[in-house]
């Protein structure tokens, strides 16, 4: 199955595009692994402030995998475990990227596409977008690693509803489930997603990275260590904090450098 992960950069905002337009941007194993490698590369880029992830074209964010490839890639549990382990590594790398991620969702966002979108920090879709994980129709089970992102976003009850019914549902229901943060007219999705990325990029980058880290850590029921608790005050020692306060008092726009 053809397809690739594309990267573009404009100033402090990177765009990651899931590109397999002939198959509604369905993700091949090679695309998953490209996504994971790219996430690690972007994580190391200190100059980056926000990532927008989207599908190529406007018909789909991404559909599921190529079913025809199951016979060669996931014909039995041994093959499926290897395949799933490689996908999980890519998803974890994407989720662990320290920079804020905005998912720009147009059209279908189903199966593997919904798994990718679930790793983003903010999801914005158009009014005609469609969502679902209809794996019950294949006798297929989402592995633990694959369920984590979706369950973290929509919770246990909605996750079971999505998997047990296997319906395809619309943008308004996605908003009601908490899967997407914002629903806008189809012709405004791109504009709104990049406006959101711009607002994020205008803020202090260290603060954004810490907030992303802290919110995800609080989803873990383990008690915070003293070092973790102390880290929540580290911002007061940064140049960005001093710049933010100085800019506020001088009534000017701050010039954050991520230091």
MOVENRA-V770533 format. One record per run of one state. SS is the DSSP state (@ for helix, = for strand, . for the rest). FROM is the first residue (numbers start at 0). LEN is the number of residues. If there is no record, write none. Layout:
SS/FROM/LEN
SS/FROM/LEN
This chain:
./0/3
=/3/7
./10/2
=/12/7
./19/1
@/20/3
./23/5
@/28/15
./43/6
=/49/6
./55/4
=/59/3
./62/4
@/66/7
./73/3
@/76/20
./96/3
=/99/6
./105/2
=/107/3
./110/1
@/111/8
./119/2
=/121/5
./126/3
=/129/3
./132/2
@/134/4
./138/5
@/143/22
./165/3
=/168/2
@/170/7
./177/4
=/181/3
./184/1
@/185/17
./202/2
@/204/14
./218/7
@/225/6
./231/2
@/233/4
./237/1
@/238/12
./250/9
